[in-house]
Amino acid sequence: KAGVTQTPRYLIKTRGQQVTLSCSPISGHRSVSWYQQTPGQGLQFLFEYFSETQRNKGNFPGRFSGRQFSNSRSEMNVSTLELGDSALYLCASSRDVNYGYTFGSGTRLTVV
Amino acid sequence: GQNIDQPTEMTATEGAIVQINCTYQTSGFNGLFWYQQHAGEAPTFLSYNVLDGLEEKGRFSSFLSRSKGYSYLLLKELQMKDSASYLCADMDSNYQLIWGAGTKLIIKP
């Protein structure tokens, strides 16, 4: 059974650019959540999608957006990148809320 | 408000037992999760408690007291590979996970 797949694994971008990250959940999982992780900050919730609808949203600026497709794959977009956006971005999928979330290996974004 | 507290770092000896505590104050409650994260890797699911009491899974056990807003993760017969960060997360009334900053567990021989 394939796990949660995130692409790319590593990314280097310049300030002001935009970036799109991809997440393919485990087959049958309809919930996809995105998190930002930085040293000492823990996991910061970005948003959660369920059946193509954004169900929850964290406290991030509008530069951070996402979407989910009919096959449950999800993308996250960050526009006008800032140095502070450098982080590990993790995607997690679940069958639904009461089940454990399975994380992907993450995309490490570096903004220079 | 929403707040999850857990110790920043703990040290224990190989073969011993360690208890990692987590307290939460959340508007609404839909369960408490524990995850393990090795350096440079993604978090992996350890346990989910929604009812009071102790859930045992091999060397790892997790306890929940909803009235006290308290949970702990108990690790027995510690092994070097248990050196990792342990993340506590509370699911609020909107089914959103609120994460603690994690407890870095250092195992010494």
Backbone of each chain as ProteinMPNN parsed JSONL, in Angstrom:
{"seq_chain_A": "KAGVTQTPRYLIKTRGQQVTLSCSPISGHRSVSWYQQTPGQGLQFLFEYFSETQRNKGNFPGRFSGRQFSNSRSEMNVSTLELGDSALYLCASSRDVNYGYTFGSGTRLTVV", "coords_chain_A": {"N_chain_A": [[0.86, -1.193, 0.0], [0.76, 2.086, -1.031], [2.284, 4.961, 0.47], [1.792, 8.322, 1.706], [2.562, 10.634, -0.727], [4.799, 13.182, -1.426], [5.77, 15.824, -3.493], [7.968, 18.356, -4.816], [10.844, 16.847, -3.102], [12.817, 18.534, -2.206], [13.383, 22.041, -2.495], [14.489, 25.07, -3.842], [13.973, 28.459, -3.767], [13.635, 31.881, -4.866], [13.2, 34.967, -3.119], [10.048, 36.516, -3.505], [9.229, 34.929, -5.594], [6.885, 32.333, -6.636], [5.51, 29.203, -5.455], [4.544, 25.82, -5.952], [3.396, 23.027, -4.274], [3.0, 19.491, -4.133], [0.771, 16.841, -3.171], [0.018, 13.499, -2.818], [-2.431, 11.542, -1.519], [-2.913, 8.593, 0.568], [-4.495, 5.89, -1.015], [-7.998, 6.028, -0.992], [-8.137, 7.707, 1.141], [-9.733, 10.64, 2.048], [-9.331, 12.995, 3.327], [-7.069, 15.633, 3.477], [-4.415, 17.27, 4.952], [-2.371, 20.146, 5.483], [0.776, 21.202, 6.758], [3.108, 23.462, 8.253], [6.413, 23.214, 9.274], [8.834, 24.378, 11.428], [12.059, 24.727, 13.011], [11.75, 24.509, 16.499], [9.205, 25.598, 16.464], [7.265, 23.765, 16.1], [4.507, 21.947, 14.64], [2.64, 23.784, 12.443], [-0.611, 24.414, 11.577], [-1.922, 24.611, 8.352], [-4.052, 24.245, 6.341], [-6.984, 22.193, 5.765], [-8.369, 19.797, 3.621], [-11.29, 18.195, 2.432], [-12.885, 15.949, 0.453], [-12.627, 17.732, -1.781], [-13.259, 20.181, -0.682], [-12.385, 22.978, 1.28], [-12.045, 22.494, 4.608], [-11.055, 23.335, 7.023], [-9.035, 26.007, 8.225], [-5.895, 27.429, 8.953], [-4.022, 30.006, 10.726], [-2.679, 31.592, 8.624], [-1.248, 33.898, 6.243], [-2.967, 35.202, 3.292], [-1.32, 34.574, 1.173], [-0.777, 31.961, 1.19], [-2.252, 29.2, -0.168], [-4.509, 26.59, -1.188], [-5.678, 23.547, -2.783], [-7.884, 20.833, -3.601], [-8.183, 17.991, -5.592], [-10.488, 15.971, -7.575], [-9.573, 13.385, -7.375], [-8.534, 13.272, -4.877], [-5.936, 14.146, -4.631], [-3.776, 16.788, -3.629], [-2.79, 20.221, -3.792], [-0.55, 22.783, -2.747], [-0.045, 26.217, -2.673], [2.241, 28.869, -2.556], [2.545, 32.248, -2.746], [4.534, 35.116, -3.704], [7.032, 34.699, -2.224], [8.668, 34.742, 0.963], [11.597, 35.154, 3.046], [11.093, 34.004, 5.519], [9.407, 31.947, 4.936], [10.781, 29.693, 4.562], [10.937, 26.352, 5.308], [9.898, 23.081, 6.47], [7.416, 21.513, 4.719], [4.65, 19.7, 5.384], [2.418, 17.139, 4.452], [-0.556, 15.476, 5.303], [-2.627, 12.613, 5.326], [-5.904, 11.177, 5.789], [-8.515, 8.822, 6.465], [-10.809, 9.833, 7.633], [-11.825, 12.156, 10.201], [-11.544, 10.837, 12.74], [-9.553, 8.995, 12.55], [-6.118, 7.954, 12.544], [-3.638, 10.197, 11.3], [-1.651, 10.001, 8.417], [1.549, 10.9, 7.56], [3.317, 12.471, 4.855], [6.691, 12.507, 3.498], [7.455, 15.078, 3.298], [8.174, 18.387, 1.97], [11.033, 20.179, 1.651], [11.46, 23.473, 1.751], [13.458, 26.099, 0.731], [14.016, 29.481, 0.911], [15.724, 31.968, -0.701]], "CA_chain_A": [[0.0, 0.0, 0.0], [1.599, 3.261, -1.126], [2.051, 5.947, 1.508], [1.524, 9.676, 1.236], [3.682, 11.05, -1.569], [4.924, 14.615, -1.607], [6.789, 16.248, -4.447], [9.278, 17.712, -4.772], [11.378, 16.67, -1.746], [13.585, 19.731, -1.876], [13.1, 23.141, -3.405], [15.114, 26.345, -3.502], [13.324, 29.527, -4.52], [14.084, 33.231, -4.552], [12.174, 35.868, -2.581], [9.164, 37.095, -4.496], [8.705, 33.909, -6.491], [5.811, 31.524, -6.08], [5.843, 27.791, -5.473], [3.432, 24.882, -5.814], [3.795, 21.737, -3.719], [1.991, 18.484, -4.43], [0.588, 15.761, -2.195], [-0.893, 12.416, -3.21], [-2.735, 10.819, -0.279], [-3.105, 7.152, 0.498], [-5.721, 5.565, -1.727], [-9.155, 5.906, -0.105], [-8.143, 8.802, 2.123], [-10.332, 11.82, 1.45], [-8.911, 14.191, 4.062], [-5.659, 16.004, 3.31], [-4.047, 18.452, 5.73], [-1.035, 20.694, 5.221], [1.412, 21.809, 7.917], [4.445, 24.044, 8.144], [7.214, 22.884, 10.454], [10.122, 25.062, 11.546], [12.701, 24.356, 14.283], [11.278, 25.204, 17.686], [7.817, 26.082, 16.315], [6.307, 22.672, 16.011], [3.688, 21.865, 13.439], [1.648, 24.848, 12.319], [-1.648, 23.975, 10.656], [-2.212, 25.525, 7.239], [-5.457, 24.001, 5.97], [-7.422, 20.812, 5.573], [-9.358, 19.595, 2.561], [-12.043, 16.942, 2.48], [-13.736, 15.86, -0.737], [-12.424, 18.924, -2.615], [-13.683, 21.386, 0.019], [-11.543, 23.372, 2.411], [-12.877, 22.315, 5.787], [-10.446, 24.092, 8.113], [-7.939, 26.864, 7.785], [-5.095, 27.962, 10.04], [-3.8, 31.455, 10.736], [-1.614, 31.985, 7.704], [-1.718, 34.942, 5.312], [-3.596, 34.768, 2.05], [-0.325, 34.1, 0.197], [-0.816, 30.497, 1.267], [-3.538, 28.695, -0.638], [-4.454, 25.191, -1.562], [-6.868, 22.982, -3.4], [-7.902, 19.377, -3.675], [-8.799, 17.522, -6.833], [-11.484, 14.907, -7.399], [-8.905, 12.125, -7.011], [-8.026, 13.564, -3.532], [-4.614, 14.779, -4.653], [-3.868, 18.177, -3.191], [-1.668, 21.112, -4.05], [-0.454, 23.965, -1.928], [0.656, 27.265, -3.385], [2.676, 30.036, -1.787], [2.936, 33.312, -3.668], [5.392, 36.184, -3.175], [7.78, 34.042, -1.155], [9.499, 35.511, 1.893], [12.637, 34.325, 3.663], [10.481, 33.29, 6.637], [8.629, 30.797, 4.463], [11.669, 28.522, 4.547], [10.417, 25.4, 6.297], [9.468, 21.778, 5.979], [5.971, 21.498, 4.535], [4.183, 18.321, 5.507], [1.057, 16.82, 4.084], [-1.02, 14.285, 6.011], [-3.936, 12.188, 4.86], [-6.666, 10.345, 6.704], [-9.827, 8.43, 5.939], [-11.667, 10.887, 8.17], [-11.289, 12.837, 11.376], [-11.252, 10.037, 13.919], [-8.496, 8.045, 12.253], [-4.779, 8.522, 12.582], [-3.17, 10.858, 10.092], [-0.373, 9.51, 7.893], [2.288, 12.005, 6.966], [4.3, 12.281, 3.8], [8.061, 12.828, 3.911], [7.601, 16.522, 3.334], [8.955, 19.165, 1.002], [11.841, 21.178, 2.349], [11.537, 24.687, 0.94], [14.429, 27.108, 1.154], [13.858, 30.734, 0.184], [16.98, 32.726, -0.59]], "C_chain_A": [[0.891, 1.236, 0.0], [1.246, 4.228, -0.011], [1.675, 7.277, 0.9], [2.768, 10.168, 0.48], [3.671, 12.56, -1.747], [6.036, 14.903, -2.608], [6.792, 17.759, -4.576], [9.75, 17.523, -3.325], [12.115, 17.913, -1.282], [13.343, 20.786, -2.943], [13.829, 24.382, -2.902], [14.499, 27.403, -4.396], [13.879, 30.871, -4.055], [12.917, 34.036, -3.994], [11.344, 36.468, -3.711], [8.579, 36.083, -5.471], [7.505, 33.211, -5.858], [6.185, 30.059, -6.228], [4.562, 26.971, -5.316], [3.97, 23.54, -5.348], [2.651, 20.751, -3.929], [1.957, 17.382, -3.382], [-0.407, 14.753, -2.747], [-1.182, 11.572, -1.975], [-2.792, 9.316, -0.509], [-4.457, 6.891, -0.176], [-6.877, 5.348, -0.742], [-9.228, 6.979, 0.956], [-8.683, 10.062, 1.461], [-9.924, 13.119, 2.136], [-7.426, 14.415, 3.859], [-5.416, 17.295, 4.078], [-2.63, 18.869, 5.384], [-0.525, 21.387, 6.485], [2.74, 22.423, 7.518], [5.19, 23.699, 9.424], [8.549, 23.598, 10.388], [10.73, 24.691, 12.894], [12.158, 25.177, 15.443], [9.833, 25.681, 17.625], [6.806, 24.957, 16.302], [5.546, 22.729, 14.703], [2.636, 22.961, 13.458], [0.661, 24.458, 11.212], [-1.924, 25.043, 9.591], [-3.67, 25.408, 6.823], [-5.708, 22.511, 5.792], [-8.494, 20.771, 4.508], [-10.009, 18.232, 2.728], [-12.996, 16.948, 1.305], [-13.784, 17.187, -1.491], [-12.836, 20.231, -1.941], [-12.721, 21.702, 1.149], [-12.406, 23.355, 3.662], [-12.357, 23.124, 6.97], [-9.299, 24.908, 7.57], [-7.217, 27.405, 9.005], [-4.889, 29.462, 9.878], [-2.6, 31.85, 9.895], [-2.159, 33.042, 6.753], [-2.257, 34.35, 4.015], [-2.622, 34.321, 0.967], [-0.283, 32.575, 0.144], [-2.207, 30.027, 0.837], [-3.389, 27.234, -1.022], [-5.694, 24.782, -2.315], [-6.746, 21.467, -3.39], [-8.68, 18.979, -4.908], [-9.744, 16.347, -6.557], [-10.855, 13.566, -7.04], [-8.215, 12.242, -5.638], [-6.611, 14.123, -3.507], [-4.772, 16.251, -4.304], [-2.622, 18.945, -3.585], [-1.731, 22.279, -3.079], [0.383, 24.987, -2.676], [1.044, 28.382, -2.41], [3.146, 31.082, -2.784], [3.814, 34.332, -2.942], [6.201, 35.682, -1.973], [8.629, 35.02, -0.345], [10.52, 34.563, 2.521], [12.059, 33.455, 4.781], [9.634, 32.107, 6.235], [9.488, 29.542, 4.355], [11.267, 27.578, 5.667], [10.251, 24.046, 5.637], [7.949, 21.813, 5.889], [5.511, 20.042, 4.463], [2.721, 18.216, 5.116], [0.676, 15.551, 4.843], [-2.39, 13.907, 5.488], [-4.588, 11.246, 5.863], [-7.971, 9.942, 6.022], [-10.876, 9.439, 6.384], [-11.161, 11.253, 9.547], [-10.867, 11.933, 12.521], [-10.175, 8.98, 13.706], [-7.146, 8.743, 12.322], [-4.407, 9.142, 11.244], [-1.827, 10.262, 9.697], [0.31, 10.644, 7.165], [3.147, 11.558, 5.793], [5.673, 12.696, 4.323], [8.35, 14.319, 3.895], [8.367, 17.104, 2.157], [9.714, 20.209, 1.79], [12.056, 22.361, 1.414], [12.545, 25.649, 1.558], [14.244, 28.34, 0.284], [15.117, 31.572, 0.407], [16.813, 34.133, -1.175]], "O_chain_A": [[1.69, 1.424, 0.918], [0.093, 4.324, 0.411], [1.29, 7.359, -0.267], [3.883, 10.116, 1.0], [2.671, 13.144, -2.163], [7.105, 14.294, -2.564], [5.742, 18.391, -4.459], [9.092, 18.012, -2.406], [12.046, 18.294, -0.114], [13.129, 20.482, -4.116], [13.799, 24.706, -1.714], [14.497, 27.275, -5.62], [14.503, 30.978, -2.999], [11.768, 33.801, -4.366], [11.879, 36.875, -4.742], [7.556, 36.344, -6.104], [7.157, 33.462, -4.704], [7.06, 29.707, -7.02], [3.624, 27.383, -4.633], [4.888, 22.984, -5.951], [1.48, 21.129, -3.905], [2.977, 17.037, -2.786], [-1.533, 15.104, -3.101], [-0.271, 10.946, -1.434], [-2.725, 8.841, -1.643], [-5.434, 7.596, 0.076], [-6.754, 4.584, 0.215], [-10.261, 7.149, 1.603], [-8.161, 10.505, 0.438], [-10.14, 14.208, 1.603], [-6.619, 13.504, 4.043], [-6.118, 18.287, 3.885], [-1.793, 18.036, 5.034], [-1.276, 22.064, 7.187], [3.404, 21.974, 6.583], [4.665, 23.87, 10.525], [9.303, 23.45, 9.425], [9.997, 24.371, 13.829], [12.113, 26.405, 15.372], [9.29, 26.124, 18.637], [5.611, 25.19, 16.479], [5.903, 23.467, 13.784], [1.837, 23.048, 14.39], [1.05, 24.208, 10.071], [-2.13, 26.216, 9.902], [-4.433, 26.367, 6.94], [-4.787, 21.701, 5.687], [-9.409, 21.595, 4.489], [-9.367, 17.255, 3.112], [-13.824, 17.85, 1.173], [-14.862, 17.698, -1.797], [-12.769, 21.288, -2.568], [-12.293, 20.813, 1.884], [-13.377, 24.104, 3.769], [-13.135, 23.549, 7.823], [-8.671, 24.542, 6.576], [-7.853, 27.796, 9.984], [-5.493, 30.102, 9.017], [-1.618, 32.384, 10.411], [-3.358, 33.092, 6.482], [-2.038, 33.183, 3.691], [-3.036, 33.754, -0.044], [0.188, 31.985, -0.828], [-3.213, 30.423, 1.425], [-2.28, 26.718, -1.161], [-6.637, 25.559, -2.468], [-5.669, 20.904, -3.199], [-9.713, 19.568, -5.224], [-9.787, 15.81, -5.45], [-11.519, 12.703, -6.466], [-7.398, 11.391, -5.286], [-6.136, 14.536, -2.449], [-5.776, 16.879, -4.641], [-1.535, 18.378, -3.696], [-2.803, 22.704, -2.65], [1.416, 24.643, -3.25], [0.255, 28.776, -1.551], [4.049, 30.823, -3.58], [3.826, 34.392, -1.712], [6.062, 36.185, -0.858], [9.214, 35.968, -0.871], [10.341, 33.345, 2.529], [12.481, 32.315, 4.97], [9.185, 31.343, 7.089], [8.977, 28.455, 4.086], [11.258, 27.96, 6.838], [10.433, 23.884, 4.431], [7.273, 22.109, 6.874], [5.932, 19.274, 3.598], [1.907, 19.091, 5.415], [1.501, 14.652, 5.004], [-3.224, 14.775, 5.233], [-3.916, 10.607, 6.673], [-8.461, 10.629, 5.126], [-11.729, 9.848, 5.597], [-10.159, 10.703, 10.006], [-9.9, 12.248, 13.216], [-9.92, 8.163, 14.591], [-7.048, 9.962, 12.177], [-4.818, 8.661, 10.188], [-0.965, 10.044, 10.549], [-0.263, 11.269, 6.274], [3.634, 10.428, 5.745], [5.8, 13.176, 5.45], [9.37, 14.768, 4.418], [9.1, 16.408, 1.454], [9.126, 21.02, 2.504], [12.755, 22.251, 0.407], [12.486, 25.964, 2.746], [14.306, 28.253, -0.942], [15.515, 31.844, 1.539], [17.761, 34.919, -1.172]]}, "seq_chain_B": "GQNIDQPTEMTATEGAIVQINCTYQTSGFNGLFWYQQHAGEAPTFLSYNVLDGLEEKGRFSSFLSRSKGYSYLLLKELQMKDSASYLCADMDSNYQLIWGAGTKLIIKP", "coords_chain_B": {"N_chain_B": [[-9.474, 29.466, 24.645], [-6.72, 27.892, 22.869], [-4.288, 25.617, 23.696], [-1.366, 23.709, 23.961], [0.737, 21.98, 26.043], [3.914, 20.62, 26.577], [6.887, 19.043, 27.829], [10.049, 20.41, 26.796], [12.401, 18.957, 26.429], [13.678, 15.726, 27.296], [15.624, 13.338, 29.116], [16.663, 9.975, 29.189], [17.562, 6.628, 30.261], [18.805, 3.837, 28.456], [16.787, 0.948, 28.387], [15.258, 1.713, 30.524], [12.225, 3.319, 31.873], [10.12, 5.89, 30.628], [8.06, 8.764, 31.037], [6.132, 10.93, 29.209], [4.585, 13.931, 29.493], [1.55, 15.711, 28.703], [-0.403, 18.549, 28.512], [-3.554, 20.05, 27.858], [-5.626, 22.712, 26.685], [-8.44, 23.218, 25.347], [-11.05, 24.46, 23.283], [-13.655, 22.548, 23.113], [-13.383, 19.056, 22.415], [-12.011, 16.344, 20.723], [-10.41, 14.146, 20.852], [-7.086, 12.834, 21.486], [-3.881, 12.781, 20.194], [-0.787, 11.03, 19.768], [2.402, 11.332, 18.33], [5.425, 10.171, 16.819], [8.535, 11.528, 15.912], [11.379, 11.186, 14.122], [14.544, 12.775, 13.682], [14.67, 14.749, 10.814], [12.75, 13.283, 9.538], [9.317, 12.347, 8.67], [6.487, 12.785, 10.892], [5.218, 9.945, 12.683], [2.343, 8.008, 13.38], [1.386, 7.18, 16.671], [-0.55, 6.815, 18.771], [-4.057, 7.135, 19.67], [-6.332, 8.634, 21.747], [-9.593, 8.84, 22.972], [-11.321, 8.337, 24.94], [-11.298, 8.274, 28.551], [-8.528, 6.827, 30.284], [-6.119, 4.119, 30.005], [-4.306, 3.16, 27.171], [-2.731, 0.46, 25.767], [0.046, -0.425, 23.771], [2.131, -2.6, 22.991], [5.413, -1.728, 23.772], [4.745, 0.874, 24.146], [2.468, 3.073, 25.779], [-0.52, 4.978, 26.184], [-2.152, 7.515, 28.005], [-5.187, 9.071, 29.058], [-6.891, 11.784, 30.598], [-9.736, 13.36, 30.546], [-11.119, 15.161, 32.165], [-9.087, 16.44, 33.501], [-7.653, 17.512, 31.46], [-5.362, 16.253, 30.438], [-2.703, 14.182, 29.358], [-0.538, 11.377, 28.944], [2.379, 9.837, 27.54], [3.779, 6.727, 27.745], [6.802, 5.106, 27.727], [8.314, 2.043, 27.648], [11.085, -0.162, 28.514], [13.248, 1.15, 27.159], [14.84, 1.838, 24.06], [17.7, 2.6, 22.033], [16.849, 3.499, 19.583], [14.541, 4.816, 20.165], [15.073, 7.408, 20.579], [13.967, 10.478, 19.753], [11.631, 13.011, 18.662], [8.605, 13.601, 20.39], [5.34, 14.14, 19.695], [2.468, 15.753, 20.813], [-0.955, 16.035, 20.146], [-4.03, 17.678, 20.016], [-7.403, 17.237, 19.142], [-9.701, 19.581, 18.152], [-13.025, 21.078, 18.533], [-13.683, 21.631, 15.944], [-12.566, 19.612, 14.593], [-9.937, 20.023, 14.074], [-6.462, 19.575, 14.292], [-4.5, 20.484, 17.01], [-1.266, 21.194, 17.72], [1.347, 20.354, 20.014], [4.649, 21.663, 20.747], [6.405, 19.62, 20.792], [8.362, 17.025, 22.376], [11.665, 16.473, 22.867], [13.28, 13.51, 23.095], [16.011, 12.087, 24.6], [18.015, 9.305, 24.567], [20.245, 7.624, 26.59], [23.089, 5.425, 26.731]], "CA_chain_B": [[-8.251, 29.433, 23.866], [-6.186, 26.576, 22.545], [-2.899, 25.567, 24.111], [-0.846, 22.384, 24.258], [2.025, 22.092, 26.724], [4.679, 19.413, 26.841], [8.272, 19.445, 28.095], [10.864, 20.61, 25.594], [13.415, 17.905, 26.281], [13.833, 14.777, 28.399], [16.713, 12.38, 28.945], [16.426, 8.72, 29.902], [18.589, 5.616, 30.049], [18.414, 2.632, 27.723], [16.229, -0.093, 29.246], [14.418, 2.305, 31.567], [10.872, 3.759, 31.518], [9.974, 7.348, 30.649], [6.688, 9.256, 30.855], [6.092, 12.262, 28.611], [3.283, 14.506, 29.81], [0.978, 16.7, 27.788], [-1.643, 19.152, 28.99], [-4.206, 20.793, 26.793], [-6.781, 23.54, 27.035], [-9.021, 23.421, 24.023], [-12.501, 24.63, 23.232], [-14.154, 21.331, 22.477], [-12.371, 17.999, 22.42], [-12.372, 15.184, 19.917], [-9.39, 13.107, 20.896], [-5.7, 13.231, 21.732], [-2.965, 11.968, 19.403], [0.662, 11.069, 19.978], [3.194, 10.992, 17.158], [6.877, 10.121, 16.973], [9.229, 12.085, 14.746], [12.832, 11.146, 14.126], [15.136, 13.945, 13.038], [14.694, 14.726, 9.359], [11.716, 12.407, 8.988], [7.937, 12.755, 8.925], [5.881, 12.193, 12.097], [4.484, 8.691, 12.511], [1.263, 7.862, 14.345], [1.595, 6.236, 17.771], [-1.763, 6.46, 19.511], [-5.208, 8.046, 19.674], [-7.215, 8.414, 22.895], [-10.76, 9.716, 23.013], [-11.938, 8.039, 26.23], [-10.365, 8.244, 29.678], [-7.913, 5.547, 30.6], [-4.824, 3.744, 29.453], [-4.284, 2.312, 25.974], [-1.392, -0.125, 25.681], [0.437, -0.978, 22.472], [3.51, -3.063, 23.11], [6.23, -0.971, 24.732], [4.199, 2.227, 24.293], [1.114, 3.205, 26.308], [-0.956, 6.37, 26.269], [-3.189, 7.706, 29.012], [-5.95, 10.305, 28.92], [-7.876, 12.218, 31.579], [-10.411, 14.509, 29.931], [-11.488, 16.137, 33.194], [-7.885, 17.188, 33.871], [-6.975, 18.025, 30.271], [-4.017, 15.711, 30.643], [-2.368, 12.907, 28.737], [0.89, 11.043, 28.947], [2.888, 8.727, 26.738], [4.703, 5.943, 28.56], [7.661, 4.25, 26.912], [9.0, 1.063, 28.497], [12.23, -0.876, 27.943], [13.74, 2.101, 26.17], [15.893, 1.448, 23.136], [18.371, 3.776, 21.455], [16.062, 3.977, 18.436], [13.422, 5.624, 20.655], [15.502, 8.817, 20.579], [13.149, 11.156, 18.746], [10.687, 13.973, 19.242], [7.266, 13.043, 20.582], [4.399, 15.241, 19.5], [1.12, 15.595, 21.349], [-1.884, 16.858, 19.373], [-5.413, 17.611, 20.484], [-8.354, 17.557, 18.079], [-10.697, 20.458, 18.752], [-14.421, 20.873, 18.138], [-13.754, 21.729, 14.475], [-11.782, 18.482, 14.092], [-8.619, 20.508, 13.686], [-5.425, 19.144, 15.227], [-3.67, 21.519, 17.618], [-0.045, 20.468, 18.052], [2.371, 20.849, 20.909], [5.931, 21.901, 20.075], [7.153, 18.372, 20.783], [9.337, 16.729, 23.424], [12.828, 15.764, 22.348], [13.705, 12.481, 24.042], [17.386, 11.641, 24.384], [18.278, 8.044, 25.26], [21.673, 7.409, 26.826], [23.391, 4.007, 26.991]], "C_chain_B": [[-7.774, 28.018, 23.633], [-4.714, 26.566, 22.882], [-2.521, 24.142, 24.445], [0.53, 22.567, 24.884], [2.647, 20.724, 26.926], [6.123, 19.832, 27.063], [9.073, 19.514, 26.808], [11.806, 19.438, 25.351], [13.441, 17.011, 27.522], [14.977, 13.829, 28.073], [16.406, 11.139, 29.773], [17.501, 7.715, 29.508], [18.022, 4.407, 29.317], [17.93, 1.558, 28.705], [15.274, 0.421, 30.306], [13.02, 2.622, 31.036], [10.848, 5.284, 31.565], [8.528, 7.717, 30.379], [6.753, 10.682, 30.334], [4.686, 12.812, 28.794], [2.845, 15.549, 28.794], [-0.296, 17.238, 28.425], [-2.231, 20.004, 27.883], [-5.362, 21.603, 27.348], [-7.423, 23.933, 25.716], [-10.522, 23.594, 24.129], [-13.076, 23.467, 22.433], [-13.045, 20.295, 22.428], [-12.884, 16.817, 21.62], [-11.268, 14.155, 19.851], [-7.993, 13.671, 21.025], [-4.781, 12.252, 21.016], [-1.542, 12.098, 19.92], [1.348, 10.587, 18.698], [4.667, 10.967, 17.547], [7.517, 10.698, 15.715], [10.733, 12.005, 14.948], [13.356, 12.327, 13.323], [15.169, 13.77, 11.523], [13.637, 13.849, 8.714], [10.323, 12.95, 9.297], [7.44, 12.148, 10.237], [5.158, 10.893, 11.767], [3.526, 8.505, 13.677], [1.608, 6.818, 15.405], [0.281, 5.82, 18.412], [-2.817, 7.543, 19.389], [-6.088, 7.67, 20.853], [-8.388, 9.372, 22.806], [-11.531, 9.495, 24.324], [-10.875, 8.019, 27.328], [-9.781, 6.853, 29.859], [-6.622, 5.325, 29.851], [-5.002, 2.828, 28.252], [-2.865, 1.787, 25.825], [-1.159, -0.72, 24.308], [1.891, -1.389, 22.578], [4.269, -2.272, 24.159], [5.666, 0.422, 25.008], [2.771, 2.168, 24.851], [0.761, 4.679, 26.341], [-2.146, 6.457, 27.196], [-3.891, 9.03, 28.771], [-6.857, 10.522, 30.123], [-8.517, 13.486, 31.032], [-10.75, 15.574, 30.968], [-10.294, 16.995, 33.6], [-7.181, 17.8, 32.665], [-5.541, 17.55, 30.219], [-3.871, 14.367, 29.942], [-0.892, 12.627, 28.985], [1.155, 9.864, 28.024], [3.945, 8.025, 27.573], [5.5, 5.012, 27.655], [8.455, 3.338, 27.854], [10.174, 0.438, 27.749], [12.868, -0.057, 26.822], [14.888, 1.533, 25.352], [16.484, 2.712, 22.525], [17.539, 4.363, 20.317], [14.837, 4.795, 18.868], [13.807, 7.102, 20.782], [14.816, 9.518, 19.421], [12.377, 12.27, 19.452], [9.323, 13.323, 19.312], [6.275, 14.202, 20.621], [3.027, 14.863, 20.033], [0.215, 16.516, 20.537], [-3.304, 16.595, 19.847], [-6.334, 17.991, 19.324], [-9.496, 18.358, 18.679], [-12.09, 20.212, 18.17], [-14.62, 20.983, 16.63], [-12.962, 20.613, 13.802], [-10.451, 18.937, 13.526], [-7.618, 20.075, 14.739], [-4.616, 20.34, 15.696], [-2.438, 20.818, 18.188], [0.773, 21.162, 19.131], [3.667, 21.0, 20.127], [6.809, 20.65, 20.049], [8.12, 18.254, 21.946], [10.467, 15.93, 22.8], [13.317, 14.795, 23.416], [15.092, 11.985, 23.656], [17.61, 10.39, 25.214], [19.791, 7.868, 25.378], [21.935, 5.95, 27.16], [23.536, 3.738, 28.488]], "O_chain_B": [[-8.358, 27.061, 24.142], [-3.963, 27.416, 22.404], [-3.264, 23.441, 25.133], [1.39, 23.237, 24.313], [1.992, 19.789, 27.387], [6.55, 20.865, 26.547], [8.815, 18.778, 25.856], [11.982, 18.987, 24.22], [13.253, 17.478, 28.645], [15.262, 13.554, 26.907], [15.949, 11.236, 30.912], [18.249, 7.922, 28.552], [16.879, 4.012, 29.548], [18.577, 1.292, 29.718], [14.554, -0.364, 30.923], [12.667, 2.254, 29.915], [11.474, 5.897, 32.43], [7.849, 7.063, 29.587], [7.367, 11.546, 30.96], [3.714, 12.23, 28.312], [3.663, 16.178, 28.122], [-1.168, 16.468, 28.829], [-1.512, 20.599, 27.08], [-5.988, 21.234, 28.341], [-6.986, 24.876, 25.056], [-11.181, 22.961, 24.954], [-12.978, 23.435, 21.207], [-11.868, 20.657, 22.403], [-14.009, 16.35, 21.798], [-11.194, 13.376, 18.901], [-7.745, 14.836, 20.713], [-4.886, 11.041, 21.204], [-1.146, 13.14, 20.441], [0.949, 9.6, 18.079], [5.094, 11.65, 18.478], [7.098, 10.398, 14.597], [11.292, 12.664, 15.825], [12.696, 12.815, 12.405], [15.645, 12.753, 11.019], [13.618, 13.684, 7.494], [10.167, 13.888, 10.08], [7.931, 11.097, 10.65], [4.559, 10.759, 10.701], [3.86, 8.809, 14.822], [2.061, 5.719, 15.087], [0.015, 4.63, 18.581], [-2.529, 8.693, 19.058], [-6.542, 6.53, 20.957], [-8.207, 10.571, 22.593], [-12.294, 10.358, 24.759], [-9.698, 7.775, 27.061], [-10.443, 5.843, 29.621], [-6.106, 6.208, 29.167], [-5.748, 1.85, 28.303], [-1.91, 2.562, 25.764], [-2.011, -1.41, 23.749], [2.785, -0.596, 22.283], [3.825, -2.157, 25.301], [6.053, 1.074, 25.978], [1.971, 1.324, 24.448], [1.635, 5.531, 26.505], [-3.032, 5.602, 27.185], [-3.27, 9.999, 28.332], [-7.504, 9.594, 30.61], [-7.91, 14.557, 31.053], [-10.674, 16.767, 30.675], [-10.465, 18.147, 33.999], [-6.207, 18.535, 32.83], [-4.62, 18.332, 29.987], [-4.781, 13.538, 29.937], [-0.102, 13.544, 29.209], [0.29, 9.027, 27.768], [4.892, 8.651, 28.049], [4.926, 4.222, 26.906], [9.171, 3.807, 28.738], [10.252, 0.498, 26.522], [13.003, -0.521, 25.69], [15.775, 0.852, 25.866], [15.843, 3.763, 22.504], [17.525, 5.577, 20.112], [14.171, 5.399, 18.028], [12.956, 7.945, 21.063], [15.049, 9.195, 18.256], [12.463, 12.441, 20.668], [8.927, 12.584, 18.411], [6.363, 15.103, 21.454], [2.5, 13.791, 19.737], [0.581, 17.66, 20.268], [-3.718, 15.453, 20.048], [-6.07, 18.958, 18.609], [-10.18, 17.895, 19.592], [-12.303, 19.263, 17.416], [-15.611, 20.485, 16.095], [-12.715, 20.655, 12.597], [-9.904, 18.316, 12.615], [-7.88, 20.187, 15.936], [-4.108, 21.115, 14.886], [-2.562, 19.944, 19.046], [0.881, 22.388, 19.161], [3.781, 20.53, 18.995], [7.834, 20.621, 19.367], [8.634, 19.255, 22.444], [10.251, 14.84, 22.27], [13.719, 15.206, 24.505], [15.316, 11.526, 22.536], [17.418, 10.407, 26.43], [20.518, 7.953, 24.388], [21.106, 5.301, 27.799], [23.79, 2.602, 28.889]]}, "name": "protein", "num_of_chains": 2, "seq": "KAGVTQTPRYLIKTRGQQVTLSCSPISGHRSVSWYQQTPGQGLQFLFEYFSETQRNKGNFPGRFSGRQFSNSRSEMNVSTLELGDSALYLCASSRDVNYGYTFGSGTRLTVVGQNIDQPTEMTATEGAIVQINCTYQTSGFNGLFWYQQHAGEAPTFLSYNVLDGLEEKGRFSSFLSRSKGYSYLLLKELQMKDSASYLCADMDSNYQLIWGAGTKLIIKP"}
